[in-house]
Amino acid sequence: MILNVTGLSKQFNHITAVQDLSFSVAEGDVYGFLGQNGAGKSTTIRMLLTLIRPSAGHIEIFGKDLATHRNEILAQIGGVIEKPDVYKYLSAYENLEVFARLSGVKLSRQELMGQLERVGLAHRAKDRVKTFSQGMKQRLGLAIALVHDPKLIILDEPTNGLDPQGIADIRNLILHLSRDLKKTVIVSSHLLGEIEQVATRVLIIDKGRKIVEGHATELFDPAQTIVELETFDNDFAFQQLQNSNWSARLQSRRDSAVLIKLDRAQIPQFHRDLINMNIQVLALRPRHSLEDYFLQVTSGKQHVDTYSN
């Protein structure tokens, strides 16, 4: 594992932004970090980059404690936090040259132009950044994050404010980093469809807590669906299901419903078992889209971590 986070928490006065968060990222992963706006994604990423201090918990990167090996670890990380902060009155090439020097890296003109070519900006190398679109600034930010050839790249909402073409460009860059350059990438987003197309593993958080974590191919298996079960007594239904053969399928418990992940072919048998368990069903609603899945598991007040790989 290239990153291990254990019991991470962050409080701002009386507000808990992140609560007892634990997860791990393997070398070579594109690790999707999903959550609604305000879920705690940016706070977590800022703690990973030592921009803010955790209130509790432990972060280990490259097998070393971040608190005691900060400079050594950060030298191997590239990050873009929301909108990249660049010098607007310098050209793309001049920006890259400045940040390379700040990183202590000596690169030739050919190498710097190669970085700009990698992100599709070589043809605008001499243009001032103030003339760039937001998507072009995001690509320049990625070039800057890569200038020192980091092992781990952390991107916080890299598609914020972009048009569909800009989103597609960033998506393709992330895939290039992973597949061609063999980099480990952590990318946070509230756009499930984008994460689905690039991620190998996914973590979903809500209100600062981990809701679900697993391989993207398993979480997003099109043969499976999230079923929303509404009953006269959801607490009773949840307890019955916990003590049944369906316990491993439980996803979360809400005030209004219980969520369970099923193969579609299992739904008829699941319905029969509900009757046999004396669960009075008001509604049984399959949620077929990935957007439904994301919204359902991040909208409840009560959660259980029943799925973890």
Disulfide bonds with the S-S distance in Angstrom:
none
